[in-house]
Structures are given as structure tokens and as C-alpha cells.
Amino acid sequence: MTTEITNSAVDRDQLQARMPNPAFVVGGVYEALMDFNKAVEPSGLSAAVRELVNIRASQLNGCGVCNVQHARLAKRRGETNERIWAIAGWRDAPYFTAAERAALALTEAVTLLDGRPDPVPQGVWDEAERHFDEQQLAALVLGIAMVNFWNRLNVTTRQVAGQEW
């Protein structure tokens, strides 16, 4: 039995944004968010780690917009296809450094807060702390929070992946 792809009203509705991204609707918000990103950049946290984190959080949150956008950014910055494709299965892939693995584990813990008595276990924190100095770790936590923020905006308003803003 084959599954037929349909163009039902539900399918079309899911590929149409409910509204423009709220960060563009409320004056000054997008600029403030870009200023936030600029403030975090000089922390010493590598662009590669930032993009791995952005992609992993976006996968967990089901944000197609950020998955596509950050995969593209990662590629422009020299990331390999193998590493991008393997992010969802990073624990079983040989492509990531110990520091990247610590960042990905922290990303998962911070992104999936609900339903666990200790959402960000001390062991996950300690491993991240082993690989990043205080400023880098602060930038990592802020970056995880920011991508989760964008994911929530995009998913809530059903922004469509692959479309430029």
C-alpha cells in the first residue's frame, strides 16, 4: 500500500504562516534581537558550536525555518554535510568533538525542560563547564535560549521553512 501525498486544506494551511513573524511586526524587536546576537558573538564560542546548537534545538522543537536557515549558515561557514546530517544522532556519530558533544547535550537538556525533576542534570552542566570557560558557557546558554525563542515564534505562527523574511 502506498501513501499518497494530498493537497488538502489542512496541508495547505500548515504551509501558510498564520501571521508575519512577530519579531518583524512589533517595531524595534528584530533589531534588538540582532543586537543581542552581536553582543554574544565576541564570547569566544565558535560559530561551529553555535550553529550545531541552533540546529539541534530547532530539530527538537520542530522548527523547519530554523533548521533550514541554520543548516544553510553552517554550510556557508564550511560545515560538512555529514556533520549537519548527523546532528540529530550525534551520540552515535563520530564527527563531533568532546566540546561539541557537551554543547549538544546541554542544548537538549535546556530545550527539553518539561517533565523531569532535574531538567539540566549536574553531569551535563559539569561536562559543558569542562570544555567552555565562563564567558563561552554564558554565551552557550544565551544562544540556546535565543534559538528556543526563535523556534517558539516560528512554530507558533507557522512560519514556512525555506522562505526568506
C-alpha positions as CSV (number, residue, x, y, z in Angstrom):
1,M,0.0,0.0,0.0
2,T,1.4,3.4,-0.9
3,T,0.8,6.7,0.9
4,E,-0.5,9.4,-1.3
5,I,0.5,13.0,-0.7
6,T,-2.5,15.2,-0.8
7,N,-3.1,18.9,-1.1
8,S,-5.9,19.1,1.4
9,A,-6.9,22.3,3.1
10,V,-5.1,21.1,6.3
11,D,-1.9,20.5,4.4
12,R,-2.0,24.0,2.7
13,D,-2.9,25.7,6.0
14,Q,0.2,24.1,7.5
15,L,2.4,25.7,4.8
16,Q,1.0,29.1,5.2
17,A,2.1,31.4,8.1
18,R,-0.7,32.5,10.5
19,M,0.8,35.9,10.5
20,P,4.2,37.5,9.8
21,N,6.9,36.7,12.3
22,P,6.1,38.8,15.5
23,A,9.7,40.0,15.7
24,F,9.0,41.9,12.5
25,V,5.5,43.1,13.4
26,V,6.5,44.9,16.7
27,G,8.8,47.8,15.9
28,G,12.3,47.5,17.2
29,V,12.1,43.9,18.3
30,Y,14.1,42.4,15.3
31,E,16.8,45.0,15.7
32,A,17.0,44.3,19.5
33,L,17.3,40.6,18.8
34,M,20.1,41.2,16.3
35,D,21.9,43.4,18.9
36,F,21.6,40.5,21.3
37,N,23.3,38.2,18.9
38,K,26.0,40.7,18.2
39,A,26.7,41.1,21.9
40,V,27.1,37.3,22.3
41,E,29.5,36.8,19.3
42,P,32.7,38.0,20.9
43,S,32.4,35.5,23.7
44,G,34.9,33.1,22.1
45,L,32.3,30.4,21.5
46,S,32.9,29.1,18.0
47,A,30.5,29.7,15.1
48,A,30.5,26.0,14.5
49,V,29.3,25.2,18.0
50,R,26.7,28.0,17.8
51,E,25.3,26.5,14.6
52,L,25.3,22.9,15.9
53,V,23.3,24.1,18.9
54,N,20.9,26.1,16.7
55,I,20.2,23.1,14.5
56,R,19.8,20.7,17.4
57,A,17.4,22.9,19.3
58,S,15.4,23.5,16.1
59,Q,15.2,19.8,15.4
60,L,13.8,19.2,18.9
61,N,11.3,22.0,18.7
62,G,10.2,21.1,15.1
63,C,11.1,24.5,13.7
64,G,11.6,24.0,10.0
65,V,12.5,27.6,9.5
66,C,15.5,27.5,11.8
67,N,16.5,24.0,10.7
68,V,16.8,25.2,7.1
69,Q,18.3,28.6,8.0
70,H,21.0,27.3,10.3
71,A,21.9,24.4,8.1
72,R,22.5,27.0,5.3
73,L,24.5,29.2,7.6
74,A,26.6,26.2,8.8
75,K,27.3,25.2,5.2
76,R,28.4,28.8,4.3
77,R,30.8,28.7,7.3
78,G,32.3,25.5,6.0
79,E,30.4,22.8,7.9
80,T,30.3,19.4,6.2
81,N,27.1,17.7,5.0
82,E,28.0,14.6,7.2
83,R,28.1,16.6,10.4
84,I,24.9,18.5,9.5
85,W,23.0,15.3,8.7
86,A,24.3,13.6,11.8
87,I,23.3,16.3,14.4
88,A,20.1,14.5,15.4
89,G,22.1,11.3,16.0
90,W,25.2,13.0,17.4
91,R,25.7,10.4,20.2
92,D,26.2,7.7,17.6
93,A,28.2,9.7,15.0
94,P,32.0,10.1,15.1
95,Y,32.0,13.6,13.7
96,F,31.8,15.7,16.8
97,T,34.4,16.8,19.3
98,A,34.0,16.3,23.1
99,A,33.3,20.0,23.4
100,E,30.6,19.9,20.7
101,R,29.1,16.8,22.3
102,A,28.9,18.7,25.6
103,A,27.2,21.7,23.9
104,L,24.7,19.4,22.2
105,A,23.9,17.6,25.5
106,L,23.4,20.9,27.2
107,T,21.2,22.1,24.3
108,E,19.0,19.0,24.6
109,A,18.7,19.5,28.4
110,V,17.9,23.2,28.2
111,T,15.4,22.8,25.3
112,L,13.5,19.8,26.9
113,L,12.9,21.3,30.3
114,D,9.5,19.8,31.0
115,G,8.7,16.7,32.9
116,R,12.0,15.9,34.6
117,P,12.8,16.5,38.2
118,D,16.3,17.8,37.2
119,P,15.9,19.2,33.7
120,V,19.6,20.2,33.4
121,P,21.5,17.5,35.3
122,Q,24.7,18.5,37.1
123,G,26.6,16.0,35.0
124,V,25.6,17.7,31.8
125,W,26.5,21.1,33.2
126,D,29.8,19.8,34.5
127,E,30.8,18.4,31.1
128,A,30.0,21.7,29.4
129,E,31.9,23.5,32.1
130,R,35.0,21.3,31.4
131,H,35.0,22.5,27.8
132,F,34.0,26.1,27.9
133,D,35.2,29.0,30.0
134,E,32.6,31.1,31.9
135,Q,32.1,33.6,29.1
136,Q,31.8,30.9,26.5
137,L,29.4,28.9,28.7
138,A,27.3,32.0,29.3
139,A,27.2,32.6,25.5
140,L,26.2,29.0,25.0
141,V,23.3,29.2,27.5
142,L,22.2,32.5,26.0
143,G,22.4,31.1,22.5
144,I,20.4,28.0,23.4
145,A,17.7,30.3,25.0
146,M,17.7,32.6,21.9
147,V,17.3,29.8,19.3
148,N,14.5,28.3,21.5
149,F,12.9,31.8,21.5
150,W,13.0,32.0,17.7
151,N,11.7,28.4,17.4
152,R,8.7,29.3,19.5
153,L,7.9,32.3,17.5
154,N,8.2,30.4,14.2
155,V,6.3,27.3,15.3
156,T,3.5,29.3,17.0
157,T,2.9,31.4,13.9
158,R,3.6,28.6,11.5
159,Q,6.4,30.3,9.6
160,V,7.3,28.3,6.4
161,A,10.7,26.8,6.1
162,G,12.8,28.0,3.2
163,Q,11.1,31.3,2.7
164,E,13.2,34.4,3.2
165,W,11.8,37.0,5.6
